[in-house]
């Protein structure tokens, strides 16, 4: 689930910007609410602008970018487009209509293309002058344009449409159009938060006289596969060659059971002139070995080629990008099939020879995003090391150099002339856009979207703290102190348990799991980078697989015990909170905490591992992380996993617990929280259940988010203050 949590932290802003396409009511624009007592509140969090996608003008003098604003009263969002000069001057709001306008992209003539609904409510491709004037609709599509990308010469455009899919769920009978029933014949009938009845696919349209024309050519033909891949894939999974003759795209050409157990996606090259498609990852005669669907693929034939030294790109291969000179395609590549948290390397494929080079082997962590330099000899990427995410450079021989520094997370990187346009955030600052000079390493802030909140709220200090685990290994924790911290006082303290299970505790900013709002409510937060997290080498990362309750739980205990040696941490008022795998950690610690904690909060956590194995949709996760199916009694590793399920320790639960879950969460279904809550109440343990029928693994609606925060702090205050 590491990929899921990363999507939340890195891609959530762009994922949300197209959420509201409405023509009702007044547009929601930048807000400057009154801040009571200079204190960060849930209402202030929801009033902040959330920066999404961005685009650099052809002359590198201007940047267009999306910002999403939310209205708690209207319970919805609104996406707008701004421009700003790369000198930091001349911020201009271009869109003030009632409907959302998103995905800005500069055209060759200096205009800005974007997505917006037409009068009939269909999302079309539009364009406007760089000052927001002369808006024209470029397309007349019969169905929504979900995303788009113009070719370098502007003569073609890739458009993503959703196509009906009946591979898992049968089509409704024509004479029963209002039936709510689903007839299911195959796995992957649900994914993330939807019943799978459609798949996104790319189409190529011609652009003539400034208009999108023709019926569109299906890049995948009649194939039934996703492109981009769900649940979070976007236009970054496709790209044009510099001459516009080819499209490289990401696709996992599997359905049903094969899709459920495999992470093997590849990069394909589509010839726009001949219609031919070539797999850049595997030879033409490659055949996928048979799967045992009930066991981890780690030691199966699916990964056998690795032992033979054959490079078939068996894991996730995503996000292709042509070099400016057209000689190479680079992409992010995981080595092993079935392991969604494998190290994401940067692969460079030479089109002339077919040679592949992995150019980030010196960096023992993940490549989270990347871009080519103009010389086609250098690539810039962002990756996490020791709890921060920074910009690095690598040449084609794999020599890696760090460019940025400091207590920050860089979340994106794009070329902007001789500089880099980057998103940057921290635990004390929401995402803003910055310019980075890769030669001088100078960094300058470009946008100041949330400066009002920076100036009118008191922020807590974020400190780095190291301690030893039980086996002598060093653990990095971030400690977040309350604003106006007084070291002579004792504060209630929270242990934050990370999700993923393999996502970093870096300098991330969240609009719900926000460290600063916890600190603003008078709590010290201890957030450890326990075993299983990236940024500390592959050995540290992989120690959690099939071993959820060993060293990583020791690390949590070591970190909170170390914090209790500080004079301002009140060891008699400790709480433990977390979501996803963090929620699992809370449920497990509730039965194994040796009376350390006085309150627990678990959001979307796994309570019963046996139920989770057959309830979840992406079986590759449970197979790799748990080892396989619980009925495989002959496998000691698998049986150890399920014997340590949190529900086996319910007899030891004696501490108040709040269980939170969304009923549209199909990754970890809501019955997990209901079971935990019911069990606690049967035992007479104080417990509360917060359930959201309309939310998934996240909480996306403003009023639900406010209720989440109020319930969260009401529960903690009741037991820790």
TISE-190772 format. One record per residue (C-alpha): x, y, z; residue in three letters. Coordinates in nm, 3 decimals, padded with zeros to 5 digits. Each point is the difference from the previous one (the first is absolute). Last residue first. Example, Ala and Ser with C-alpha at 12.3 -4.5 7.8 and 13.67 -1.06 7.14 Angstrom:
BEGIN
x, y, z, rest
01.367, -00.106, 00.714, ser
-00.137, -00.344, 00.066, ala
//
This chain:
BEGIN
x, y, z, rest
-00.630, 01.596, 02.918, unk
00.094, -00.338, -00.147, unk
-00.327, -00.197, 00.004, unk
-00.266, 00.252, -00.097, unk
00.243, 00.222, -00.189, unk
00.097, -00.287, -00.228, unk
-00.360, -00.087, -00.083, unk
-00.105, 00.361, -00.057, unk
00.311, 00.046, -00.212, unk
-00.087, -00.274, -00.248, unk
-00.374, 00.070, 00.004, unk
00.056, 00.366, -00.088, unk
00.255, -00.087, -00.267, unk
-00.221, -00.261, -00.169, unk
-00.307, 00.225, 00.021, unk
00.195, 00.274, -00.180, unk
00.113, -00.247, -00.267, unk
-00.354, -00.127, -00.049, unk
-00.110, 00.361, -00.047, unk
00.274, 00.056, -00.258, unk
-00.047, -00.318, -00.206, unk
00.317, -00.197, -00.074, unk
00.052, -00.239, 00.292, unk
00.253, -00.254, -00.125, unk
-00.014, -00.380, -00.030, unk
-00.350, 00.047, -00.147, unk
-00.280, 00.232, 00.111, unk
-00.378, -00.007, -00.056, unk
-00.121, -00.226, 00.283, unk
00.234, 00.172, 00.250, unk
00.027, -00.184, 00.334, unk
00.125, 00.139, 00.330, unk
-00.008, -00.275, 00.265, unk
00.063, 00.064, 00.370, unk
00.145, -00.219, 00.270, unk
00.028, -00.033, 00.377, unk
00.098, -00.366, 00.065, unk
-00.288, -00.211, 00.133, unk
00.119, -00.315, -00.170, unk
-00.302, -00.009, -00.229, unk
00.068, 00.370, -00.067, unk
00.357, -00.069, -00.114, unk
-00.113, -00.288, -00.220, unk
-00.267, 00.213, -00.165, unk
00.246, 00.281, -00.071, unk
00.260, -00.237, -00.147, unk
-00.259, -00.180, -00.212, unk
-00.146, 00.328, -00.126, unk
00.348, 00.126, -00.084, unk
00.082, -00.310, -00.207, unk
-00.353, -00.014, -00.148, unk
00.086, 00.330, -00.170, unk
00.206, -00.166, -00.272, unk
00.374, 00.043, -00.036, unk
00.073, 00.055, -00.370, unk
-00.369, 00.035, -00.083, unk
-00.040, 00.322, 00.197, unk
-00.344, 00.122, -00.101, unk
-00.129, -00.066, 00.354, unk
00.252, 00.242, 00.148, unk
00.149, -00.083, 00.339, unk
00.078, 00.135, 00.346, unk
00.049, -00.199, 00.324, unk
00.052, 00.192, 00.326, unk
00.156, -00.201, 00.284, unk
00.000, 00.021, 00.381, unk
00.255, -00.240, 00.158, unk
-00.055, -00.351, 00.141, unk
00.058, -00.230, -00.297, unk
00.182, -00.314, 00.113, unk
-00.274, -00.248, -00.101, unk
-00.002, 00.171, -00.342, unk
00.345, -00.145, -00.071, unk
-00.099, -00.243, -00.277, unk
-00.183, 00.283, -00.177, unk
00.331, 00.179, -00.055, unk
00.127, -00.273, -00.238, unk
00.320, -00.158, 00.131, unk
-00.109, -00.359, -00.068, unk
-00.070, 00.110, -00.355, unk
00.358, 00.095, -00.075, unk
00.154, -00.297, 00.182, unk
-00.223, -00.229, -00.208, unk
00.132, 00.150, -00.322, unk
00.360, -00.041, 00.108, unk
-00.060, -00.358, 00.117, unk
-00.143, -00.112, -00.335, unk
-00.172, -00.339, 00.018, unk
-00.328, 00.144, 00.129, unk
-00.079, 00.179, -00.325, unk
-00.353, 00.099, 00.108, unk
00.117, 00.350, 00.093, unk
00.076, 00.084, -00.364, unk
00.338, 00.142, -00.093, unk
00.313, 00.157, 00.137, unk
-00.163, 00.282, 00.195, unk
00.179, 00.284, -00.177, unk
00.045, -00.161, -00.339, unk
-00.334, -00.180, -00.024, unk
-00.194, 00.278, 00.174, unk
00.132, 00.264, -00.240, unk
-00.016, -00.204, -00.318, unk
-00.365, -00.070, 00.083, unk
-00.113, 00.349, -00.096, unk
-00.372, -00.022, 00.084, unk
-00.013, -00.046, 00.379, unk
-00.256, -00.222, 00.172, unk
00.169, -00.340, -00.038, unk
00.325, 00.077, 00.180, unk
-00.155, 00.268, 00.219, unk
-00.225, -00.254, 00.173, unk
00.302, -00.201, 00.112, unk
00.185, 00.317, 00.096, unk
-00.271, 00.113, 00.241, unk
00.033, 00.355, 00.133, unk
00.140, 00.171, -00.308, unk
-00.017, 00.379, 00.027, unk
-00.215, 00.259, -00.173, unk
00.064, 00.249, 00.284, unk
00.112, -00.122, 00.342, unk
-00.001, 00.227, 00.308, unk
00.134, -00.119, 00.337, unk
-00.005, 00.146, 00.352, unk
00.182, -00.043, 00.333, unk
00.317, -00.155, -00.135, unk
00.300, -00.174, 00.156, unk
-00.196, -00.274, 00.176, unk
00.216, -00.285, -00.136, unk
-00.080, 00.098, -00.361, unk
-00.089, -00.341, -00.146, unk
-00.379, -00.024, -00.038, unk
-00.061, 00.362, -00.101, unk
00.336, -00.017, -00.177, unk
-00.153, -00.230, -00.261, unk
-00.302, 00.223, -00.065, unk
00.222, 00.309, -00.013, unk
00.245, -00.167, -00.238, unk
-00.287, -00.107, -00.226, unk
-00.113, 00.363, -00.003, unk
00.354, 00.105, -00.094, unk
-00.020, -00.260, -00.275, unk
-00.302, 00.205, -00.113, unk
-00.013, 00.294, 00.242, unk
00.168, 00.085, 00.330, unk
-00.030, 00.117, 00.360, unk
00.152, -00.089, 00.339, unk
-00.055, 00.211, 00.311, unk
00.221, 00.063, 00.302, unk
-00.103, 00.184, 00.314, unk
00.189, -00.169, 00.285, unk
00.332, 00.036, -00.182, unk
-00.040, 00.378, 00.001, unk
00.268, 00.122, -00.240, unk
00.158, 00.328, 00.119, unk
00.284, -00.160, 00.198, unk
00.118, -00.215, -00.292, unk
00.054, -00.366, 00.091, unk
-00.353, -00.069, -00.126, unk
00.117, 00.071, -00.356, unk
00.232, -00.301, 00.022, unk
-00.288, -00.222, 00.107, unk
-00.206, 00.133, -00.294, unk
00.277, -00.081, -00.246, unk
00.084, -00.340, 00.147, unk
-00.364, -00.107, -00.001, unk
-00.043, 00.097, -00.363, unk
00.327, -00.171, -00.094, unk
-00.105, -00.319, 00.176, unk
-00.317, 00.009, -00.211, unk
00.210, 00.027, -00.316, unk
00.233, -00.272, 00.127, unk
-00.263, -00.272, 00.033, unk
-00.370, 00.045, -00.065, unk
-00.025, 00.043, -00.376, unk
00.234, -00.282, -00.095, unk
-00.112, -00.132, -00.340, unk
00.174, 00.308, -00.152, unk
00.119, 00.237, 00.275, unk
00.374, -00.048, -00.039, unk
-00.025, 00.114, -00.359, unk
00.055, 00.371, 00.051, unk
00.293, -00.032, 00.240, unk
00.180, -00.234, -00.243, unk
-00.080, 00.231, -00.291, unk
00.167, 00.305, 00.147, unk
-00.104, 00.263, 00.252, unk
-00.222, 00.225, -00.212, unk
-00.290, -00.239, -00.035, unk
-00.201, -00.127, 00.300, unk
-00.029, -00.361, 00.117, unk
00.169, 00.033, 00.337, unk
-00.112, 00.315, 00.181, unk
00.037, 00.357, -00.121, unk
-00.150, 00.131, 00.324, unk
-00.258, 00.280, 00.042, unk
-00.014, 00.132, 00.358, unk
-00.263, 00.272, 00.039, unk
-00.017, 00.239, 00.296, unk
-00.359, 00.093, 00.065, unk
-00.160, 00.333, 00.090, unk
-00.268, 00.027, -00.265, unk
00.235, 00.202, -00.219, unk
00.240, -00.297, 00.007, unk
-00.266, -00.226, -00.149, unk
-00.081, 00.275, -00.251, unk
00.369, 00.020, -00.091, unk
00.037, -00.373, -00.057, unk
-00.273, -00.011, -00.262, unk
-00.159, -00.334, -00.067, unk
-00.290, 00.187, -00.157, unk
00.127, 00.265, -00.241, unk
00.338, -00.169, -00.024, unk
00.347, 00.146, -00.045, unk
00.291, -00.240, -00.030, unk
00.347, 00.058, 00.146, unk
00.083, -00.370, -00.006, unk
-00.158, -00.293, 00.177, unk
00.045, -00.212, -00.307, unk
-00.246, -00.247, -00.155, unk
00.052, -00.374, 00.039, unk
-00.302, -00.124, 00.196, unk
-00.133, 00.219, -00.155, unk
-00.114, 00.158, 00.321, unk
00.200, 00.176, 00.270, unk
-00.065, -00.029, 00.374, unk
00.004, 00.331, 00.185, unk
00.077, -00.031, 00.373, unk
-00.179, 00.284, 00.176, unk
00.112, 00.197, 00.304, unk
-00.179, 00.178, 00.282, unk
00.221, 00.290, 00.105, unk
00.206, 00.071, 00.312, unk
00.105, 00.358, 00.060, unk
00.345, 00.150, 00.055, unk
00.085, -00.035, -00.369, unk
-00.268, 00.257, -00.092, unk
-00.102, -00.023, -00.366, unk
-00.156, 00.308, -00.153, unk
-00.145, -00.225, -00.272, unk
-00.014, -00.367, 00.103, unk
00.304, -00.215, -00.085, unk
00.033, -00.237, -00.294, unk
00.257, -00.274, 00.046, unk
00.119, -00.175, -00.316, unk
00.149, -00.337, 00.075, unk
00.313, -00.161, -00.142, unk
00.080, -00.349, 00.128, unk
00.355, -00.133, 00.039, unk
00.046, -00.378, 00.027, unk
00.113, -00.146, 00.334, unk
-00.221, -00.307, -00.011, unk
-00.256, 00.143, 00.244, unk
-00.019, 00.323, -00.196, unk
00.234, 00.292, 00.062, unk
-00.099, 00.367, -00.015, unk
00.019, 00.292, -00.242, unk
-00.192, 00.327, 00.020, unk
-00.065, 00.261, -00.268, unk
-00.210, 00.296, 00.111, unk
-00.309, 00.168, -00.145, unk
-00.085, 00.324, 00.182, unk
-00.367, 00.087, 00.031, unk
-00.166, 00.269, -00.208, unk
-00.188, 00.309, 00.119, unk
-00.254, 00.106, -00.261, unk
-00.051, 00.339, -00.164, unk
00.309, 00.031, -00.219, unk
00.015, -00.354, -00.138, unk
-00.377, 00.005, -00.043, unk
00.012, 00.315, -00.212, unk
00.299, -00.139, -00.189, unk
-00.210, -00.290, -00.126, unk
00.034, 00.047, -00.375, unk
00.346, 00.155, 00.015, unk
00.128, -00.121, -00.336, unk
00.355, 00.023, -00.141, unk
00.233, -00.070, 00.290, unk
00.366, 00.011, -00.094, unk
00.261, -00.274, 00.032, unk
00.368, 00.037, -00.093, unk
00.180, -00.327, -00.075, unk
00.248, 00.200, -00.213, unk
-00.009, -00.258, -00.277, unk
-00.343, -00.157, 00.048, unk
-00.173, 00.339, 00.043, unk
-00.323, -00.081, 00.184, unk
-00.325, 00.191, -00.048, unk
-00.272, -00.055, 00.257, unk
-00.374, -00.072, -00.005, unk
-00.188, -00.025, 00.330, unk
-00.134, -00.304, 00.186, unk
-00.123, 00.054, 00.355, unk
00.256, 00.106, 00.261, unk
00.089, -00.116, 00.352, unk
00.028, -00.375, -00.056, unk
00.178, 00.088, -00.321, unk
-00.086, 00.078, -00.360, unk
00.164, 00.059, -00.336, unk
-00.123, -00.020, -00.359, unk
00.277, 00.048, -00.249, unk
00.073, 00.199, -00.314, unk
00.360, -00.062, -00.100, unk
00.231, 00.264, -00.146, unk
00.191, 00.049, -00.325, unk
-00.326, 00.033, -00.191, unk
-00.275, -00.133, 00.225, unk
00.034, -00.379, 00.012, unk
-00.233, -00.187, 00.233, unk
00.032, -00.150, 00.350, unk
-00.262, -00.113, 00.250, unk
-00.047, -00.066, 00.373, unk
00.302, 00.161, 00.162, unk
-00.029, -00.081, 00.369, unk
00.171, 00.234, 00.242, unk
00.238, 00.025, 00.298, unk
00.297, 00.122, -00.203, unk
00.192, -00.090, -00.311, unk
-00.021, 00.021, -00.378, unk
00.229, -00.123, -00.279, unk
00.120, -00.347, 00.097, unk
00.228, -00.165, -00.255, unk
-00.035, -00.344, -00.161, unk
00.247, -00.151, -00.249, unk
-00.201, -00.262, -00.186, unk
00.176, -00.011, -00.334, unk
-00.280, 00.190, -00.173, unk
00.046, 00.290, 00.240, unk
-00.189, 00.035, 00.326, unk
-00.138, 00.304, 00.179, unk
-00.176, 00.015, 00.336, unk
-00.288, 00.202, 00.145, unk
-00.102, -00.067, 00.358, unk
-00.239, -00.192, 00.223, unk
00.067, 00.003, 00.375, unk
-00.026, -00.274, 00.263, unk
00.344, -00.156, -00.034, unk
00.000, -00.020, -00.380, unk
-00.302, 00.052, -00.223, unk
00.013, 00.052, -00.376, unk
-00.048, 00.268, -00.263, unk
00.148, -00.026, -00.348, unk
00.205, 00.197, -00.250, unk
00.131, -00.172, -00.311, unk
00.317, 00.091, -00.188, unk
00.134, -00.076, -00.348, unk
-00.301, 00.105, -00.206, unk
00.149, 00.353, -00.012, unk
-00.331, 00.165, 00.095, unk
-00.011, -00.185, 00.333, unk
-00.249, -00.284, 00.028, unk
-00.262, -00.021, 00.275, unk
-00.065, -00.215, 00.305, unk
-00.249, -00.107, 00.270, unk
00.003, -00.234, 00.302, unk
00.333, -00.174, -00.059, unk
00.018, -00.233, 00.298, unk
00.288, -00.081, 00.235, unk
00.354, -00.134, -00.009, unk
00.132, 00.277, -00.227, unk
00.322, -00.121, -00.164, unk
-00.211, -00.227, -00.222, unk
-00.171, 00.308, -00.144, unk
00.098, -00.034, -00.368, unk
-00.144, -00.337, -00.090, unk
00.108, -00.058, -00.359, unk
-00.200, -00.180, -00.268, unk
00.133, -00.077, -00.348, unk
-00.254, -00.028, -00.282, unk
00.266, 00.111, -00.250, unk
-00.155, 00.294, -00.183, unk
-00.269, 00.078, 00.259, unk
00.238, 00.026, 00.295, unk
-00.201, -00.078, 00.313, unk
00.075, 00.189, 00.325, unk
-00.139, -00.156, 00.319, unk
-00.040, 00.201, 00.320, unk
-00.051, -00.231, 00.297, unk
-00.308, -00.035, 00.223, unk
00.100, -00.235, 00.281, unk
-00.265, -00.267, 00.051, unk
-00.312, 00.115, 00.182, unk
-00.255, -00.147, -00.243, unk
00.157, -00.344, 00.020, unk
-00.190, -00.250, -00.218, unk
00.255, -00.005, -00.281, unk
00.352, 00.108, 00.090, unk
00.233, 00.269, -00.141, unk
-00.188, 00.327, 00.035, unk
00.051, 00.256, -00.276, unk
-00.054, 00.372, -00.041, unk
00.040, 00.105, -00.362, unk
00.248, 00.141, -00.249, unk
-00.034, -00.013, -00.380, unk
00.310, 00.082, -00.201, unk
00.117, 00.136, -00.335, unk
-00.273, 00.261, -00.051, unk
00.234, 00.297, 00.044, unk
-00.219, 00.141, 00.280, unk
00.008, -00.336, 00.182, unk
-00.333, -00.180, -00.011, unk
-00.191, -00.053, 00.326, unk
-00.173, -00.314, 00.126, unk
-00.202, 00.002, 00.324, unk
-00.020, -00.362, 00.113, unk
00.165, -00.340, 00.020, unk
-00.140, -00.195, 00.296, unk
00.163, -00.340, 00.036, unk
00.144, -00.256, -00.243, unk
00.228, 00.227, -00.199, unk
00.125, -00.288, -00.216, unk
00.367, 00.027, 00.091, unk
00.141, -00.352, -00.011, unk
00.269, -00.087, 00.255, unk
-00.122, -00.357, 00.041, unk
-00.109, 00.062, 00.360, unk
-00.198, 00.300, -00.123, unk
-00.174, -00.217, -00.261, unk
-00.158, -00.203, 00.280, unk
-00.221, 00.291, 00.111, unk
-00.330, -00.129, -00.142, unk
00.128, -00.354, 00.063, unk
-00.084, 00.042, 00.367, unk
00.222, 00.094, 00.294, unk
-00.117, 00.357, 00.054, unk
-00.336, -00.056, -00.167, unk
-00.161, -00.035, 00.341, unk
-00.253, -00.279, 00.026, unk
-00.368, -00.061, -00.071, unk
-00.009, 00.085, -00.371, unk
00.261, -00.260, -00.093, unk
00.090, 00.165, -00.328, unk
00.094, -00.144, -00.339, unk
00.299, 00.158, -00.175, unk
-00.056, 00.310, -00.218, unk
00.111, -00.064, -00.357, unk
00.273, 00.200, -00.172, unk
00.028, -00.052, -00.375, unk
00.003, 00.371, -00.089, unk
00.277, 00.074, 00.249, unk
-00.096, 00.197, 00.312, unk
00.021, 00.356, 00.131, unk
-00.026, 00.214, -00.312, unk
-00.321, -00.174, -00.115, unk
-00.062, 00.108, -00.358, unk
-00.331, 00.119, -00.151, unk
-00.066, 00.048, -00.371, unk
-00.268, 00.251, -00.106, unk
00.198, 00.085, -00.315, unk
00.017, 00.381, 00.022, unk
-00.064, 00.053, 00.374, unk
00.259, -00.263, 00.094, unk
-00.077, -00.111, 00.355, unk
00.284, -00.081, 00.240, unk
-00.096, -00.200, 00.309, unk
00.135, 00.029, 00.352, unk
-00.091, -00.295, 00.222, unk
-00.212, -00.087, 00.304, unk
00.071, -00.310, 00.206, unk
-00.165, 00.064, 00.336, unk
-00.165, -00.342, 00.002, unk
-00.248, -00.173, 00.234, unk
-00.325, 00.183, -00.076, unk
00.079, 00.069, -00.367, unk
00.054, -00.371, -00.066, unk
-00.320, -00.083, 00.188, unk
-00.212, 00.232, -00.212, unk
00.178, 00.195, -00.273, unk
00.356, 00.042, -00.126, unk
00.179, 00.229, -00.241, unk
00.150, 00.224, 00.266, unk
00.049, 00.318, -00.198, unk
00.226, 00.305, -00.010, unk
00.029, 00.198, -00.322, unk
00.254, 00.122, -00.252, unk
-00.156, 00.185, -00.291, unk
00.189, 00.025, -00.326, unk
00.012, 00.218, -00.312, unk
-00.022, 00.335, 00.180, unk
00.359, 00.095, -00.087, unk
00.094, 00.056, 00.367, unk
-00.159, -00.335, 00.098, unk
-00.329, 00.042, 00.182, unk
-00.069, -00.113, 00.356, unk
-00.229, -00.222, 00.207, unk
-00.006, -00.103, 00.369, unk
00.041, 00.363, 00.112, unk
-00.349, 00.051, -00.142, unk
-00.149, -00.150, 00.313, unk
00.019, -00.319, 00.204, unk
-00.165, 00.002, 00.341, unk
-00.235, -00.300, 00.020, unk
00.042, -00.118, -00.263, unk
00.248, -00.033, -00.283, unk
00.013, 00.261, -00.275, unk
-00.072, -00.194, -00.216, unk
-00.218, -00.283, 00.123, unk
-00.042, -00.315, -00.210, unk
-00.283, -00.136, -00.215, unk
00.191, -00.016, -00.331, unk
-00.212, 00.101, -00.299, unk
00.252, 00.249, -00.137, unk
00.233, 00.105, 00.282, unk
00.084, 00.336, -00.158, unk
-00.366, 00.052, -00.097, unk
-00.004, 00.249, -00.288, unk
-00.229, 00.300, 00.048, unk
-00.322, 00.076, -00.184, unk
00.137, 00.301, -00.183, unk
00.084, 00.355, 00.102, unk
00.146, 00.206, 00.286, unk
00.001, 00.360, -00.122, unk
00.287, 00.249, -00.050, unk
-00.023, -00.009, -00.377, unk
00.037, -00.378, 00.013, unk
00.092, -00.202, 00.309, unk
-00.023, -00.375, -00.056, unk
-00.123, -00.225, 00.276, unk
00.185, -00.287, 00.169, unk
-00.190, -00.209, 00.252, unk
00.118, -00.127, 00.338, unk
-00.190, -00.245, 00.226, unk
-00.165, 00.016, 00.341, unk
-00.189, -00.316, 00.104, unk
-00.369, -00.041, 00.082, unk
-00.230, -00.215, 00.212, unk
00.229, -00.054, 00.297, unk
-00.204, 00.054, 00.316, unk
00.175, 00.298, 00.154, unk
00.197, 00.108, 00.307, unk
00.344, -00.167, -00.026, unk
-00.087, -00.262, -00.257, unk
-00.306, -00.223, -00.011, unk
-00.073, -00.274, -00.253, unk
00.371, -00.078, 00.010, unk
-00.075, -00.373, 00.002, unk
-00.235, -00.171, -00.248, unk
-00.364, -00.095, -00.062, unk
-00.201, 00.268, 00.180, unk
-00.370, 00.065, -00.065, unk
-00.061, 00.344, 00.150, unk
-00.342, 00.107, 00.127, unk
-00.131, 00.354, 00.006, unk
-00.262, -00.059, -00.269, unk
-00.121, 00.313, -00.172, unk
00.082, -00.102, -00.359, unk
-00.183, -00.334, 00.030, unk
-00.118, -00.067, -00.359, unk
00.351, 00.046, -00.144, unk
00.144, -00.242, 00.254, unk
00.282, 00.172, 00.188, unk
00.349, -00.075, -00.130, unk
00.181, -00.276, 00.186, unk
00.259, 00.090, 00.260, unk
00.355, -00.135, -00.032, unk
00.092, 00.036, -00.368, unk
-00.292, 00.233, -00.070, unk
00.187, 00.323, -00.072, unk
-00.156, 00.314, -00.145, unk
00.258, 00.253, -00.126, unk
00.122, 00.306, 00.187, unk
00.171, 00.267, -00.209, unk
00.356, 00.137, 00.017, unk
00.102, 00.242, -00.274, unk
00.332, 00.011, -00.186, unk
00.028, 00.301, -00.229, unk
00.136, 00.042, -00.350, unk
00.137, 00.283, -00.216, unk
00.148, 00.200, 00.290, unk
00.358, -00.062, -00.114, unk
00.098, -00.142, 00.340, unk
-00.315, -00.216, 00.015, unk
-00.277, 00.127, 00.226, unk
-00.085, -00.185, 00.322, unk
-00.346, -00.062, 00.142, unk
-00.195, -00.107, 00.309, unk
-00.352, -00.119, 00.082, unk
-00.144, 00.133, -00.325, unk
-00.366, -00.078, 00.060, unk
-00.217, -00.150, -00.271, unk
-00.142, 00.118, -00.333, unk
00.301, 00.219, -00.064, unk
-00.033, 00.340, -00.163, unk
00.350, 00.129, 00.053, unk
00.193, 00.327, -00.004, unk
-00.244, 00.207, 00.207, unk
00.104, 00.364, -00.009, unk
00.092, 00.252, 00.266, unk
00.114, 00.336, -00.131, unk
00.154, 00.144, 00.318, unk
00.178, -00.172, 00.290, unk
00.324, 00.200, -00.020, unk
00.186, -00.288, -00.165, unk
-00.271, -00.013, -00.264, unk
-00.258, -00.270, 00.040, unk
-00.049, -00.362, -00.106, unk
-00.262, -00.267, 00.063, unk
-00.001, -00.380, 00.002, unk
-00.343, -00.140, 00.086, unk
-00.174, -00.145, 00.307, unk
-00.363, -00.068, -00.086, unk
-00.251, 00.196, 00.210, unk
-00.228, 00.100, -00.286, unk
00.116, 00.363, 00.006, unk
00.362, -00.115, -00.022, unk
00.199, -00.125, 00.298, unk
00.361, 00.104, 00.052, unk
00.347, -00.134, -00.077, unk
00.295, 00.226, -00.083, unk
00.211, 00.136, -00.285, unk
00.210, 00.310, 00.057, unk
00.104, 00.219, -00.294, unk
00.366, 00.064, -00.075, unk
-00.015, -00.111, -00.366, unk
00.164, -00.334, 00.084, unk
-00.275, -00.084, 00.248, unk
00.041, 00.030, 00.375, unk
-00.179, -00.260, 00.211, unk
-00.244, 00.067, 00.284, unk
-00.160, -00.314, 00.150, unk
-00.309, 00.162, 00.159, unk
-00.299, 00.225, -00.028, unk
-00.278, -00.047, 00.256, unk
-00.342, 00.144, -00.071, unk
-00.140, 00.325, 00.137, unk
00.236, 00.214, -00.204, unk
00.291, 00.191, 00.156, unk
00.291, -00.118, -00.211, unk
00.321, 00.189, -00.074, unk
00.123, 00.098, 00.346, unk
00.324, 00.193, -00.058, unk
00.327, 00.003, 00.192, unk
00.216, 00.269, -00.158, unk
00.342, -00.052, 00.154, unk
00.195, -00.302, 00.119, unk
00.268, 00.042, -00.268, unk
-00.142, -00.314, -00.162, unk
-00.308, 00.209, -00.062, unk
-00.326, -00.124, 00.151, unk
-00.313, -00.154, -00.147, unk
-00.306, -00.122, 00.183, unk
-00.266, -00.257, -00.087, unk
-00.301, -00.090, 00.213, unk
-00.143, -00.319, 00.152, unk
-00.311, 00.006, 00.219, unk
-00.074, -00.236, 00.287, unk
-00.312, -00.119, 00.177, unk
-00.188, -00.007, 00.330, unk
-00.190, 00.325, -00.076, unk
00.052, 00.121, 00.358, unk
00.345, -00.156, 00.031, unk
00.105, 00.170, -00.322, unk
00.323, -00.123, -00.151, unk
00.260, 00.157, -00.227, unk
00.209, -00.181, -00.259, unk
00.297, 00.170, -00.165, unk
00.125, -00.083, -00.348, unk
00.315, 00.137, -00.156, unk
00.126, 00.206, -00.291, unk
00.367, 00.098, 00.005, unk
00.157, 00.288, -00.190, unk
00.332, 00.107, -00.147, unk
00.120, -00.337, -00.128, unk
-00.051, 00.115, -00.363, unk
-00.223, -00.299, -00.077, unk
-00.203, 00.057, 00.321, unk
00.046, -00.240, 00.293, unk
-00.291, -00.215, 00.117, unk
-00.141, -00.084, 00.345, unk
-00.217, -00.262, 00.169, unk
-00.142, 00.044, 00.350, unk
00.036, 00.268, 00.267, unk
-00.244, -00.031, 00.288, unk
-00.134, 00.328, 00.132, unk
-00.062, 00.012, 00.374, unk
-00.352, 00.043, 00.136, unk
-00.030, -00.369, 00.089, unk
00.301, 00.022, 00.229, unk
-00.136, 00.316, 00.161, unk
-00.331, -00.173, 00.077, unk
00.183, -00.294, 00.156, unk
00.180, 00.248, 00.230, unk
00.353, 00.142, 00.017, unk
00.018, 00.248, 00.285, unk
00.087, 00.370, -00.031, unk
-00.248, 00.061, 00.287, unk
-00.293, -00.035, -00.240, unk
00.100, 00.036, -00.364, unk
-00.246, 00.218, -00.193, unk
-00.043, -00.146, -00.345, unk
00.208, 00.107, -00.300, unk
-00.143, -00.201, -00.289, unk
00.103, -00.043, -00.362, unk
-00.293, -00.084, -00.227, unk
-00.310, -00.219, 00.004, unk
-00.215, 00.085, -00.300, unk
-00.354, 00.111, 00.079, unk
-00.288, -00.243, -00.016, unk
-00.067, -00.273, -00.255, unk
00.208, -00.052, -00.312, unk
00.184, -00.302, 00.131, unk
00.301, -00.205, -00.099, unk
00.134, -00.086, 00.344, unk
00.258, -00.278, 00.037, unk
00.232, 00.124, -00.273, unk
00.251, 00.150, 00.243, unk
-00.008, -00.297, 00.235, unk
00.245, -00.228, -00.177, unk
00.236, 00.292, -00.060, unk
00.015, 00.076, 00.372, unk
00.011, -00.365, 00.099, unk
00.300, -00.085, -00.214, unk
00.293, 00.011, 00.244, unk
-00.143, -00.081, 00.342, unk
-00.298, -00.211, -00.094, unk
00.174, -00.161, -00.287, unk
00.283, -00.088, 00.233, unk
-00.253, -00.166, 00.227, unk
-00.136, -00.212, -00.279, unk
00.342, -00.099, -00.134, unk
00.104, -00.123, 00.344, unk
-00.305, -00.230, 00.011, unk
//
